[in-house]
């Protein structure tokens, strides 16, 4: 999370940035905003929460990072740009 926040702080990744955590991953970061990144904890499906984020922002360009094919299909149907984890990892390694 620190590298992501640093990338946002440096302008490498533009705001707003929302991270959805589910299951045990929720233990990795507290819910809420901080360092230009808002962390959301999904009580149930993280995929469904990501789709809700896309749906709540119809007037904003949304870029969703996932390797999940079904989530990709759902998000693209709503107009989101979808990229794979390698895109994000490549940015964070610069």
MOPAC internal coordinates of N, CA, C and O (Angstrom, degrees):
PM7 1SCF
backbone

  N    0.0000 0     0.00 0     0.00 0    0    0    0
  C    1.4341 1     0.00 0     0.00 0    1    0    0
  C    1.5302 1   110.23 1     0.00 0    2    1    0
  O    1.2310 1   120.40 1   146.66 1    3    2    1
  N    1.3188 1   116.84 1   -33.34 1    3    2    1
  C    1.4645 1   120.60 1  -178.85 1    5    3    2
  C    1.5267 1   110.56 1   -63.05 1    6    5    3
  O    1.2310 1   119.91 1   138.58 1    7    6    5
  N    1.3293 1   117.78 1   -41.42 1    7    6    5
  C    1.4721 1   120.01 1   179.49 1    9    7    6
  C    1.5185 1   111.01 1   -66.39 1   10    9    7
  O    1.2310 1   120.16 1   143.15 1   11   10    9
  N    1.3201 1   117.31 1   -36.85 1   11   10    9
  C    1.4591 1   120.80 1   177.92 1   13   11   10
  C    1.5267 1   109.90 1   -65.20 1   14   13   11
  O    1.2310 1   120.41 1   133.60 1   15   14   13
  N    1.3205 1   116.82 1   -46.40 1   15   14   13
  C    1.4679 1   120.27 1   178.80 1   17   15   14
  C    1.5234 1   111.28 1   -62.70 1   18   17   15
  O    1.2310 1   120.07 1   142.60 1   19   18   17
  N    1.3310 1   117.47 1   -37.40 1   19   18   17
  C    1.4598 1   120.56 1   177.48 1   21   19   18
  C    1.5277 1   110.75 1   -65.11 1   22   21   19
  O    1.2310 1   120.25 1   140.28 1   23   22   21
  N    1.3291 1   117.13 1   -39.72 1   23   22   21
  C    1.4679 1   121.20 1   179.09 1   25   23   22
  C    1.5292 1   110.50 1   -65.55 1   26   25   23
  O    1.2310 1   120.01 1   143.21 1   27   26   25
  N    1.3157 1   117.59 1   -36.79 1   27   26   25
  C    1.4624 1   121.30 1   176.89 1   29   27   26
  C    1.5218 1   109.26 1   -68.71 1   30   29   27
  O    1.2310 1   120.59 1   134.70 1   31   30   29
  N    1.3200 1   116.48 1   -45.30 1   31   30   29
  C    1.4653 1   121.38 1  -179.10 1   33   31   30
  C    1.5108 1   113.42 1   -61.25 1   34   33   31
  O    1.2310 1   120.38 1   146.85 1   35   34   33
  N    1.3291 1   116.89 1   -33.15 1   35   34   33
  C    1.4599 1   121.06 1  -179.53 1   37   35   34
  C    1.5228 1   112.42 1   -85.23 1   38   37   35
  O    1.2310 1   120.03 1   172.56 1   39   38   37
  N    1.3387 1   117.55 1    -7.44 1   39   38   37
  C    1.4556 1   120.68 1  -178.31 1   41   39   38
  C    1.5149 1   113.85 1    87.17 1   42   41   39
  O    1.2310 1   120.13 1  -179.37 1   43   42   41
  N    1.3215 1   117.35 1     0.63 1   43   42   41
  C    1.4578 1   121.22 1   178.32 1   45   43   42
  C    1.5256 1   110.81 1   -63.39 1   46   45   43
  O    1.2310 1   120.89 1   142.88 1   47   46   45
  N    1.3123 1   115.90 1   -37.12 1   47   46   45
  C    1.4628 1   122.43 1   174.39 1   49   47   46
  C    1.5190 1   106.21 1  -118.73 1   50   49   47
  O    1.2310 1   120.71 1   -49.63 1   51   50   49
  N    1.3294 1   116.25 1   130.37 1   51   50   49
  C    1.4549 1   119.35 1  -176.74 1   53   51   50
  C    1.5238 1   111.48 1   -85.83 1   54   53   51
  O    1.2310 1   121.18 1   -26.35 1   55   54   53
  N    1.3101 1   115.35 1   153.65 1   55   54   53
  C    1.4623 1   122.68 1   179.66 1   57   55   54
  C    1.5036 1   110.03 1   -82.43 1   58   57   55
  O    1.2310 1   119.05 1   -16.69 1   59   58   57
  N    1.2879 1   119.43 1   163.31 1   59   58   57
  C    1.4617 1   127.82 1    -7.04 1   61   59   58
  C    1.5204 1   111.27 1   -78.76 1   62   61   59
  O    1.2310 1   121.00 1   -30.75 1   63   62   61
  N    1.3072 1   115.70 1   149.25 1   63   62   61
  C    1.4608 1   122.32 1   177.19 1   65   63   62
  C    1.5220 1   107.51 1  -119.81 1   66   65   63
  O    1.2310 1   121.25 1   -52.10 1   67   66   65
  N    1.3281 1   115.21 1   127.90 1   67   66   65
  C    1.4590 1   121.83 1   179.63 1   69   67   66
  C    1.5193 1   107.70 1  -124.57 1   70   69   67
  O    1.2310 1   120.77 1   -49.87 1   71   70   69
  N    1.3148 1   116.14 1   130.13 1   71   70   69
  C    1.4580 1   122.46 1   176.96 1   73   71   70
  C    1.5230 1   107.30 1  -115.62 1   74   73   71
  O    1.2310 1   120.76 1   -50.22 1   75   74   73
  N    1.3266 1   116.16 1   129.78 1   75   74   73
  C    1.4654 1   120.93 1   177.79 1   77   75   74
  C    1.5222 1   108.12 1  -108.40 1   78   77   75
  O    1.2310 1   121.09 1   -55.40 1   79   78   77
  N    1.3115 1   115.52 1   124.60 1   79   78   77
  C    1.4564 1   121.54 1   178.57 1   81   79   78
  C    1.5233 1   109.20 1  -114.12 1   82   81   79
  O    1.2310 1   121.00 1   -39.02 1   83   82   81
  N    1.3224 1   115.68 1   140.98 1   83   82   81
  C    1.4643 1   120.21 1   177.39 1   85   83   82
  C    1.5158 1   109.52 1  -132.28 1   86   85   83
  O    1.2310 1   120.77 1   -17.11 1   87   86   85
  N    1.3206 1   116.13 1   162.89 1   87   86   85
  C    1.4601 1   121.19 1   177.67 1   89   87   86
  C    1.5148 1   112.06 1    58.30 1   90   89   87
  O    1.2310 1   121.09 1    38.59 1   91   90   89
  N    1.3128 1   115.53 1  -141.41 1   91   90   89
  C    1.4778 1   121.15 1  -178.06 1   93   91   90
  C    1.5214 1   113.11 1   -66.03 1   94   93   91
  O    1.2310 1   120.16 1   157.87 1   95   94   93
  N    1.3288 1   117.30 1   -22.13 1   95   94   93
  C    1.4670 1   120.29 1   178.50 1   97   95   94
  C    1.5249 1   111.50 1   -60.30 1   98   97   95
  O    1.2310 1   120.36 1   155.73 1   99   98   97
  N    1.3380 1   116.91 1   -24.27 1   99   98   97
  C    1.4755 1   120.47 1   178.34 1  101   99   98
  C    1.5203 1   111.74 1   -59.94 1  102  101   99
  O    1.2310 1   120.34 1   153.94 1  103  102  101
  N    1.3192 1   116.95 1   -26.06 1  103  102  101
  C    1.4636 1   120.36 1   179.37 1  105  103  102
  C    1.5247 1   111.96 1   -70.73 1  106  105  103
  O    1.2310 1   120.30 1   165.16 1  107  106  105
  N    1.3384 1   117.03 1   -14.84 1  107  106  105
  C    1.4644 1   121.35 1  -174.98 1  109  107  106
  C    1.5067 1   115.22 1   -79.65 1  110  109  107
  O    1.2310 1   119.73 1   161.14 1  111  110  109
  N    1.3377 1   118.12 1   -18.86 1  111  110  109
  C    1.4635 1   120.69 1  -179.25 1  113  111  110
  C    1.5227 1   108.93 1  -158.39 1  114  113  111
  O    1.2310 1   120.44 1   -39.73 1  115  114  113
  N    1.3196 1   116.77 1   140.27 1  115  114  113
  C    1.4605 1   119.01 1   177.99 1  117  115  114
  C    1.5242 1   111.11 1   -69.91 1  118  117  115
  O    1.2310 1   120.76 1   -27.82 1  119  118  117
  N    1.3027 1   116.16 1   152.18 1  119  118  117
  C    1.4516 1   122.15 1   177.01 1  121  119  118
  C    1.5230 1   109.95 1   -72.74 1  122  121  119
  O    1.2310 1   120.68 1   -37.52 1  123  122  121
  N    1.3339 1   116.31 1   142.48 1  123  122  121
  C    1.4590 1   120.97 1   176.15 1  125  123  122
  C    1.5117 1   112.04 1   123.78 1  126  125  123
  O    1.2310 1   120.81 1    -3.03 1  127  126  125
  N    1.3355 1   116.05 1   176.97 1  127  126  125
  C    1.4606 1   120.91 1  -179.28 1  129  127  126
  C    1.5224 1   111.75 1   -82.62 1  130  129  127
  O    1.2310 1   121.31 1   -28.09 1  131  130  129
  N    1.3248 1   115.11 1   151.91 1  131  130  129
  C    1.4569 1   121.17 1   175.71 1  133  131  130
  C    1.5099 1   111.22 1   177.81 1  134  133  131
  O    1.2310 1   120.45 1   -51.80 1  135  134  133
  N    1.3139 1   116.75 1   128.20 1  135  134  133
  C    1.4556 1   120.77 1   177.19 1  137  135  134
  C    1.5170 1   113.57 1    63.46 1  138  137  135
  O    1.2310 1   120.25 1  -149.70 1  139  138  137
  N    1.3346 1   117.13 1    30.30 1  139  138  137
  C    1.4584 1   120.30 1   178.92 1  141  139  138
  C    1.5078 1   114.76 1    83.31 1  142  141  139
  O    1.2310 1   120.41 1  -176.36 1  143  142  141
  N    1.3253 1   116.82 1     3.64 1  143  142  141
  C    1.4670 1   121.83 1  -178.82 1  145  143  142
  C    1.5278 1   108.12 1  -124.92 1  146  145  143
  O    1.2310 1   120.83 1   -49.68 1  147  146  145
  N    1.3257 1   116.01 1   130.32 1  147  146  145
  C    1.4589 1   120.48 1   174.15 1  149  147  146
  C    1.5144 1   108.35 1  -101.63 1  150  149  147
  O    1.2310 1   120.62 1   -54.72 1  151  150  149
  N    1.3164 1   116.42 1   125.28 1  151  150  149
  C    1.4628 1   122.36 1   178.58 1  153  151  150
  C    1.5215 1   108.26 1  -101.48 1  154  153  151
  O    1.2310 1   120.91 1   -52.22 1  155  154  153
  N    1.3206 1   115.86 1   127.78 1  155  154  153
  C    1.4544 1   122.27 1   175.34 1  157  155  154
  C    1.5161 1   108.63 1  -113.81 1  158  157  155
  O    1.2310 1   120.46 1   -41.63 1  159  158  157
  N    1.3148 1   116.73 1   138.37 1  159  158  157
  C    1.4645 1   121.94 1   176.07 1  161  159  158
  C    1.5208 1   108.76 1  -102.92 1  162  161  159
  O    1.2310 1   120.87 1   -58.87 1  163  162  161
  N    1.3216 1   115.94 1   121.13 1  163  162  161
  C    1.4649 1   121.01 1   178.34 1  165  163  162
  C    1.5160 1   109.24 1   -84.85 1  166  165  163
  O    1.2310 1   120.97 1   -54.96 1  167  166  165
  N    1.3261 1   115.76 1   125.04 1  167  166  165
  C    1.4582 1   119.96 1   176.42 1  169  167  166
  C    1.5255 1   110.87 1   -74.18 1  170  169  167
  O    1.2310 1   121.15 1   148.65 1  171  170  169
  N    1.3224 1   115.40 1   -31.35 1  171  170  169
  C    1.4686 1   120.44 1   179.57 1  173  171  170
  C    1.5218 1   108.52 1  -121.84 1  174  173  171
  O    1.2310 1   120.32 1    66.85 1  175  174  173
  N    1.3011 1   116.99 1  -113.15 1  175  174  173
  C    1.4639 1   121.57 1  -175.11 1  177  175  174
  C    1.5262 1   111.98 1   -80.63 1  178  177  175
  O    1.2310 1   121.00 1   -59.29 1  179  178  177
  N    1.3122 1   115.69 1   120.71 1  179  178  177
  C    1.4588 1   120.47 1   174.24 1  181  179  178
  C    1.5213 1   111.15 1   -64.28 1  182  181  179
  O    1.2310 1   120.54 1   143.30 1  183  182  181
  N    1.3268 1   116.56 1   -36.70 1  183  182  181
  C    1.4663 1   120.37 1   178.16 1  185  183  182
  C    1.5177 1   110.83 1   -60.57 1  186  185  183
  O    1.2310 1   120.46 1   135.45 1  187  186  185
  N    1.3322 1   116.72 1   -44.55 1  187  186  185
  C    1.4594 1   119.96 1   179.67 1  189  187  186
  C    1.5236 1   111.26 1   -63.75 1  190  189  187
  O    1.2310 1   120.51 1   142.48 1  191  190  189
  N    1.3200 1   116.62 1   -37.52 1  191  190  189
  C    1.4624 1   119.15 1   178.60 1  193  191  190
  C    1.5284 1   110.66 1   -67.18 1  194  193  191
  O    1.2310 1   120.02 1   141.36 1  195  194  193
  N    1.3242 1   117.57 1   -38.64 1  195  194  193
  C    1.4625 1   119.95 1   176.65 1  197  195  194
  C    1.5236 1   110.92 1   -62.09 1  198  197  195
  O    1.2310 1   120.21 1   138.57 1  199  198  197
  N    1.3118 1   117.20 1   -41.43 1  199  198  197
  C    1.4600 1   120.85 1   177.53 1  201  199  198
  C    1.5246 1   110.02 1   -63.44 1  202  201  199
  O    1.2310 1   119.88 1   141.72 1  203  202  201
  N    1.3218 1   117.83 1   -38.28 1  203  202  201
  C    1.4671 1   120.92 1   176.39 1  205  203  202
  C    1.5275 1   111.01 1   -61.21 1  206  205  203
  O    1.2310 1   120.20 1   140.42 1  207  206  205
  N    1.3301 1   117.22 1   -39.58 1  207  206  205
  C    1.4657 1   121.10 1   178.11 1  209  207  206
  C    1.5314 1   109.32 1   -61.76 1  210  209  207
  O    1.2310 1   120.18 1   136.06 1  211  210  209
  N    1.3169 1   117.25 1   -43.94 1  211  210  209
  C    1.4663 1   120.88 1   178.45 1  213  211  210
  C    1.5273 1   110.06 1   -62.80 1  214  213  211
  O    1.2310 1   120.54 1   134.67 1  215  214  213
  N    1.3240 1   116.57 1   -45.33 1  215  214  213
  C    1.4695 1   121.17 1  -178.30 1  217  215  214
  C    1.5298 1   112.29 1   -64.39 1  218  217  215
  O    1.2310 1   120.06 1   145.74 1  219  218  217
  N    1.3184 1   117.49 1   -34.26 1  219  218  217
  C    1.4683 1   121.35 1  -178.84 1  221  219  218
  C    1.5210 1   112.55 1   -75.09 1  222  221  219
  O    1.2310 1   120.03 1   168.72 1  223  222  221
  N    1.3214 1   117.55 1   -11.28 1  223  222  221
  C    1.4633 1   121.56 1  -176.16 1  225  223  222
  C    1.5225 1   111.44 1  -124.87 1  226  225  223
  O    1.2310 1   119.95 1  -124.57 1  227  226  225
  N    1.3424 1   117.70 1    55.43 1  227  226  225
  C    1.4682 1   119.41 1  -175.48 1  229  227  226
  C    1.5255 1   113.85 1   -66.25 1  230  229  227
  O    1.2310 1   119.90 1   158.59 1  231  230  229
  N    1.3227 1   117.79 1   -21.41 1  231  230  229
  C    1.4589 1   120.48 1  -178.16 1  233  231  230
  C    1.5239 1   113.02 1   -95.89 1  234  233  231
  O    1.2310 1   120.07 1  -179.19 1  235  234  233
  N    1.3157 1   117.47 1     0.81 1  235  234  233
  C    1.4623 1   121.34 1   179.14 1  237  235  234
  C    1.5193 1   109.72 1  -111.70 1  238  237  235
  O    1.2310 1   121.27 1   -33.30 1  239  238  237
  N    1.3180 1   115.18 1   146.70 1  239  238  237
  C    1.4543 1   119.31 1   171.91 1  241  239  238
  C    1.5253 1   107.40 1   -72.23 1  242  241  239
  O    1.2310 1   120.62 1   -55.46 1  243  242  241
  N    1.3149 1   116.42 1   124.54 1  243  242  241
  C    1.4573 1   121.11 1  -179.90 1  245  243  242
  C    1.5156 1   108.38 1  -113.84 1  246  245  243
  O    1.2310 1   121.25 1   -50.57 1  247  246  245
  N    1.3234 1   115.21 1   129.43 1  247  246  245
  C    1.4589 1   121.23 1   174.42 1  249  247  246
  C    1.5192 1   106.83 1  -112.66 1  250  249  247
  O    1.2310 1   120.83 1   -62.15 1  251  250  249
  N    1.3014 1   116.02 1   117.85 1  251  250  249
  C    1.4553 1   121.86 1  -177.67 1  253  251  250
  C    1.5264 1   108.65 1  -106.96 1  254  253  251
  O    1.2310 1   120.49 1   -45.89 1  255  254  253
  N    1.3192 1   116.66 1   134.11 1  255  254  253
  C    1.4597 1   121.82 1   179.48 1  257  255  254
  C    1.5196 1   108.15 1  -104.59 1  258  257  255
  O    1.2310 1   120.67 1   -62.29 1  259  258  257
  N    1.3309 1   116.33 1   117.71 1  259  258  257
  C    1.4643 1   120.97 1   178.79 1  261  259  258
  C    1.5222 1   110.29 1  -160.65 1  262  261  259
  O    1.2310 1   121.25 1   -24.83 1  263  262  261
  N    1.3162 1   115.22 1   155.17 1  263  262  261
  C    1.4630 1   121.62 1   171.68 1  265  263  262
  C    1.5268 1   110.59 1  -105.32 1  266  265  263
  O    1.2310 1   120.37 1   177.99 1  267  266  265
  N    1.3254 1   116.90 1    -2.01 1  267  266  265
  C    1.4534 1   122.36 1  -176.02 1  269  267  266
  C    1.5322 1   110.48 1   -80.98 1  270  269  267
  O    1.2310 1   120.21 1   -60.63 1  271  270  269
  N    1.3149 1   117.20 1   119.37 1  271  270  269
  C    1.4687 1   121.44 1  -175.84 1  273  271  270
  C    1.5233 1   112.91 1   -65.23 1  274  273  271
  O    1.2310 1   120.02 1   138.91 1  275  274  273
  N    1.3149 1   117.56 1   -41.09 1  275  274  273
  C    1.4627 1   120.12 1  -179.61 1  277  275  274
  C    1.5232 1   111.15 1   -67.57 1  278  277  275
  O    1.2310 1   120.53 1   139.05 1  279  278  277
  N    1.3326 1   116.59 1   -40.95 1  279  278  277
  C    1.4575 1   119.84 1   176.96 1  281  279  278
  C    1.5300 1   109.87 1   -63.85 1  282  281  279
  O    1.2310 1   120.41 1   139.74 1  283  282  281
  N    1.3102 1   116.82 1   -40.26 1  283  282  281
  C    1.4675 1   121.27 1   176.66 1  285  283  282
  C    1.5238 1   110.04 1   -57.12 1  286  285  283
  O    1.2310 1   120.40 1   131.68 1  287  286  285
  N    1.3244 1   116.85 1   -48.32 1  287  286  285
  C    1.4620 1   121.30 1  -178.51 1  289  287  286
  C    1.5293 1   110.70 1   -59.99 1  290  289  287
  O    1.2310 1   120.66 1   133.18 1  291  290  289
  N    1.3249 1   116.35 1   -46.82 1  291  290  289
  C    1.4667 1   120.85 1  -178.61 1  293  291  290
  C    1.5274 1   111.53 1   -62.92 1  294  293  291
  O    1.2310 1   120.40 1   135.94 1  295  294  293
  N    1.3259 1   116.84 1   -44.06 1  295  294  293
  C    1.4676 1   120.94 1  -177.55 1  297  295  294
  C    1.5275 1   111.43 1   -69.22 1  298  297  295
  O    1.2310 1   120.38 1   137.64 1  299  298  297
  N    1.3182 1   116.87 1   -42.36 1  299  298  297
  C    1.4652 1   119.60 1   179.20 1  301  299  298
  C    1.5248 1   110.95 1   -64.31 1  302  301  299
  O    1.2310 1   119.90 1   145.25 1  303  302  301
  N    1.3301 1   117.80 1   -34.75 1  303  302  301
  C    1.4658 1   121.29 1   177.76 1  305  303  302
  C    1.5328 1   111.18 1   -62.45 1  306  305  303
  O    1.2310 1   120.47 1   155.90 1  307  306  305
  N    1.3250 1   116.70 1   -24.10 1  307  306  305
  C    1.4603 1   121.91 1   178.38 1  309  307  306
  C    1.5270 1   112.45 1   -94.53 1  310  309  307
  O    1.2310 1   120.43 1  -178.68 1  311  310  309
  N    1.3332 1   116.79 1     1.32 1  311  310  309
  C    1.4602 1   120.83 1   177.24 1  313  311  310
  C    1.5090 1   115.99 1    96.80 1  314  313  311
  O    1.2310 1   119.88 1  -174.31 1  315  314  313
  N    1.3185 1   117.83 1     5.69 1  315  314  313
  C    1.4677 1   120.42 1   179.17 1  317  315  314
  C    1.5251 1   110.05 1   -78.24 1  318  317  315
  O    1.2310 1   121.51 1   -31.61 1  319  318  317
  N    1.3130 1   114.72 1   148.39 1  319  318  317
  C    1.4625 1   120.68 1   169.42 1  321  319  318
  C    1.5235 1   105.74 1   -84.94 1  322  321  319
  O    1.2310 1   120.23 1   -45.74 1  323  322  321
  N    1.3143 1   117.17 1   134.26 1  323  322  321
  C    1.4589 1   120.12 1  -179.06 1  325  323  322
  C    1.5240 1   108.72 1  -121.29 1  326  325  323
  O    1.2310 1   121.33 1   -49.78 1  327  326  325
  N    1.3250 1   115.07 1   130.22 1  327  326  325
  C    1.4620 1   121.87 1   177.98 1  329  327  326
  C    1.5262 1   108.21 1  -126.56 1  330  329  327
  O    1.2310 1   121.11 1   -20.84 1  331  330  329
  N    1.3141 1   115.48 1   159.16 1  331  330  329
  C    1.4566 1   120.82 1   179.96 1  333  331  330
  C    1.5174 1   112.27 1   -84.97 1  334  333  331
  O    1.2310 1   120.55 1   -13.49 1  335  334  333
  N    1.3173 1   116.56 1   166.51 1  335  334  333
  C    1.4657 1   121.42 1   179.74 1  337  335  334
  C    1.5228 1   113.17 1   -58.06 1  338  337  335
  O    1.2310 1   119.91 1   150.85 1  339  338  337
  N    1.3243 1   117.77 1   -29.15 1  339  338  337
  C    1.4631 1   119.74 1  -179.72 1  341  339  338
  C    1.5286 1   111.19 1   -63.05 1  342  341  339
  O    1.2310 1   119.88 1   149.16 1  343  342  341
  N    1.3343 1   117.84 1   -30.84 1  343  342  341
  C    1.4667 1   121.58 1   176.53 1  345  343  342
  C    1.5319 1   109.86 1   -60.40 1  346  345  343
  O    1.2310 1   121.05 1   129.97 1  347  346  345
  N    1.3252 1   115.59 1   -50.03 1  347  346  345
  C    1.4579 1   120.41 1  -179.03 1  349  347  346
  C    1.5229 1   111.37 1   -66.97 1  350  349  347
  O    1.2310 1   120.45 1   135.03 1  351  350  349
  N    1.3050 1   116.74 1   -44.97 1  351  350  349
  C    1.4633 1   119.71 1  -179.91 1  353  351  350
  C    1.5327 1   111.15 1   -61.10 1  354  353  351
  O    1.2310 1   120.68 1   141.78 1  355  354  353
  N    1.3303 1   116.30 1   -38.22 1  355  354  353
  C    1.4653 1   120.17 1   177.31 1  357  355  354
  C    1.5190 1   111.85 1   -61.50 1  358  357  355
  O    1.2310 1   120.24 1   138.27 1  359  358  357
  N    1.3203 1   117.15 1   -41.73 1  359  358  357
  C    1.4697 1   120.32 1   177.12 1  361  359  358
  C    1.5135 1   112.34 1   -64.96 1  362  361  359
  O    1.2310 1   120.84 1   137.93 1  363  362  361
  N    1.3147 1   115.99 1   -42.07 1  363  362  361
  C    1.4609 1   120.20 1  -175.99 1  365  363  362
  C    1.5266 1   112.35 1   -71.26 1  366  365  363
  O    1.2310 1   120.25 1   159.73 1  367  366  365
  N    1.3204 1   117.12 1   -20.27 1  367  366  365
  C    1.4619 1   120.47 1  -179.55 1  369  367  366
  C    1.5275 1   112.33 1   -88.57 1  370  369  367
  O    1.2310 1   120.20 1   171.64 1  371  370  369
  N    1.3337 1   117.22 1    -8.36 1  371  370  369
  C    1.4815 1   119.78 1  -179.30 1  373  371  370
  C    1.4885 1   111.47 1   -69.40 1  374  373  371
  O    1.2310 1   120.10 1   180.00 1  375  374  373

